[in-house]
Amino acid sequence: MRGFDGSEREQVVWLAADLVLTTQKGKIPQVSYASTAPELSDDRRYDFFSRVVPPDSFQAQAMVDIVKTMGWNYVSTLASEGSYGEKGVDAFMQLSREAVDHVVLMKQQG
């Protein structure tokens, strides 16, 4: 095998990446067209993994930039269950606390 294309589902990408690590010593390139999980950015573990979309942390930072630019002081979030939704909101909330003064954050899951 020379390389393979990843899935859009994070769980499948992680399983495939870990399979490559255990069976091929991690030497098979994996390219994902939709995986955004920040954990896959770990070059020490997934050194042959690459993606064509940015990790979720970029989206969280963009959301913080919007809050700052608009001068909002109350933000409510709604996230789907699972890695993408829950971790995305958590990243946004963490970055918001570090970057924005006096913002009330409300987290809701649906």
URQUI-V15404 format. One record per pair of residues at least 12 apart in sequence whose C-alpha atoms are under 10 Angstrom apart, sorted by sequence separation. I is the first residue (numbers start at 1). J is the second residue. D is the distance in Angstrom with one decimal. If there is no record, write none. Layout:
# URQUI-V15404
I,J,D
I,J,D
This chain:
# URQUI-V15404
4,16,9.4
17,29,9.3
77,89,7.1
93,105,7.1
17,30,7.3
41,54,9.6
77,90,10.0
92,105,9.7
93,106,9.0
16,30,8.6
41,55,7.6
93,107,8.5
35,50,9.4
36,51,8.0
40,55,8.3
77,92,9.3
30,46,9.1
35,51,6.9
36,52,9.2
38,54,8.8
39,55,8.7
77,93,9.2
3,20,9.8
13,30,8.9
29,46,9.5
30,47,9.5
31,48,8.5
32,49,7.8
33,50,8.9
34,51,7.3
35,52,8.5
36,53,6.7
37,54,9.0
38,55,5.2
39,56,9.7
90,107,8.8
13,31,9.5
29,47,8.6
30,48,6.2
31,49,6.0
32,50,6.5
33,51,5.9
34,52,7.2
35,53,7.3
36,54,6.2
37,55,5.7
38,56,6.1
75,93,9.7
89,107,7.7
13,32,7.7
26,45,8.6
27,46,9.8
28,47,9.7
29,48,4.7
30,49,4.8
31,50,5.0
32,51,4.7
33,52,5.3
34,53,6.3
35,54,8.5
36,55,4.3
37,56,6.0
38,57,6.6
89,108,9.4
26,46,7.5
27,47,8.5
28,48,6.4
29,49,6.0
30,50,6.3
31,51,5.4
32,52,6.6
33,53,6.6
34,54,9.0
35,55,7.6
36,56,5.3
37,57,8.4
38,58,9.4
89,109,9.6
13,34,9.6
14,35,9.5
26,47,7.5
27,48,6.5
28,49,8.6
29,50,7.8
30,51,8.3
31,52,7.6
32,53,8.2
34,55,9.5
35,56,9.1
36,57,8.6
75,96,10.0
86,107,9.6
10,32,9.7
13,35,7.3
26,48,6.6
27,49,9.7
36,58,9.5
86,108,9.7
1,24,9.5
6,29,10.0
9,32,9.7
12,35,9.6
14,37,9.4
17,40,8.9
26,49,9.0
36,59,9.7
86,109,7.9
3,27,8.8
4,28,7.7
5,29,8.6
6,30,6.3
7,31,8.9
8,32,7.2
10,34,8.5
11,35,9.4
13,37,9.6
21,45,8.3
85,109,8.6
2,27,9.0
3,28,5.1
4,29,6.6
5,30,5.8
6,31,5.6
7,32,6.2
8,33,6.7
9,34,7.7
10,35,5.8
14,39,9.2
21,46,8.0
85,110,9.7
2,28,6.1
3,29,4.7
4,30,5.2
5,31,5.0
6,32,4.2
7,33,7.2
8,34,4.6
9,35,6.7
10,36,7.7
11,37,9.8
14,40,7.8
20,46,9.5
21,47,9.7
63,89,10.0
1,28,7.3
2,29,7.2
3,30,5.8
4,31,6.6
5,32,5.8
6,33,6.7
7,34,7.0
8,35,5.5
9,36,9.4
10,37,6.9
13,40,8.9
18,45,9.0
21,48,9.3
60,87,9.7
64,91,9.9
73,100,8.8
1,29,9.5
2,30,9.4
3,31,8.0
4,32,8.7
5,33,7.7
6,34,8.0
7,35,7.2
8,36,8.8
9,37,9.9
17,45,9.2
18,46,8.4
20,48,9.3
56,84,7.7
60,88,6.5
64,92,6.7
68,96,8.9
72,100,9.5
73,101,8.4
74,102,8.6
75,103,7.2
76,104,8.2
77,105,7.6
78,106,8.7
79,107,8.0
80,108,9.1
81,109,6.8
6,35,7.9
17,46,7.1
56,85,9.7
59,88,8.0
60,89,7.5
63,92,7.0
64,93,8.6
67,96,8.4
71,100,9.3
73,102,6.3
74,103,5.5
75,104,6.2
76,105,5.8
77,106,6.1
78,107,6.5
79,108,6.6
80,109,6.1
81,110,6.9
10,40,9.3
17,47,9.9
57,87,9.3
58,88,9.8
59,89,10.0
60,90,8.8
61,91,8.3
62,92,9.0
63,93,9.8
64,94,9.8
65,95,9.8
72,102,9.3
73,103,4.3
74,104,4.8
75,105,5.1
76,106,4.5
77,107,5.1
78,108,4.9
79,109,5.1
80,110,5.5
17,48,8.7
56,87,8.4
57,88,7.3
60,91,6.0
61,92,6.8
64,95,6.9
65,96,9.0
68,99,8.3
72,103,7.2
73,104,6.1
74,105,6.2
75,106,6.3
76,107,6.1
77,108,6.0
78,109,5.6
79,110,6.1
14,46,9.6
17,49,7.5
56,88,6.2
57,89,9.9
59,91,9.2
60,92,4.6
61,93,10.0
63,95,9.4
64,96,5.7
67,99,9.9
68,100,6.6
71,103,9.3
72,104,9.2
73,105,8.5
74,106,8.0
75,107,8.8
76,108,7.5
77,109,8.1
78,110,6.7
55,88,9.9
56,89,9.7
58,91,9.7
59,92,8.3
60,93,8.4
61,94,10.0
63,96,8.8
64,97,9.5
67,100,8.1
68,101,9.2
57,91,6.7
58,92,9.7
60,94,9.2
61,95,6.9
64,98,9.8
65,99,8.9
56,91,8.3
57,92,8.0
60,95,7.4
61,96,8.4
64,99,7.6
65,100,9.2
68,103,9.5
13,49,9.6
56,92,9.5
60,96,8.8
64,100,7.9
67,103,8.9
57,95,9.3
61,99,9.7
6,49,9.2
6,50,9.4
3,48,9.4
4,49,10.0
5,50,9.9
6,51,8.7
5,51,9.7
37,83,7.7
38,84,9.7
36,83,9.9
37,84,7.0
36,84,7.8
35,84,9.5
38,87,9.3
37,87,8.7
38,88,9.5
37,88,9.0
36,88,9.9
10,82,9.9
11,83,9.1
10,83,8.0
10,84,8.3
9,84,9.8
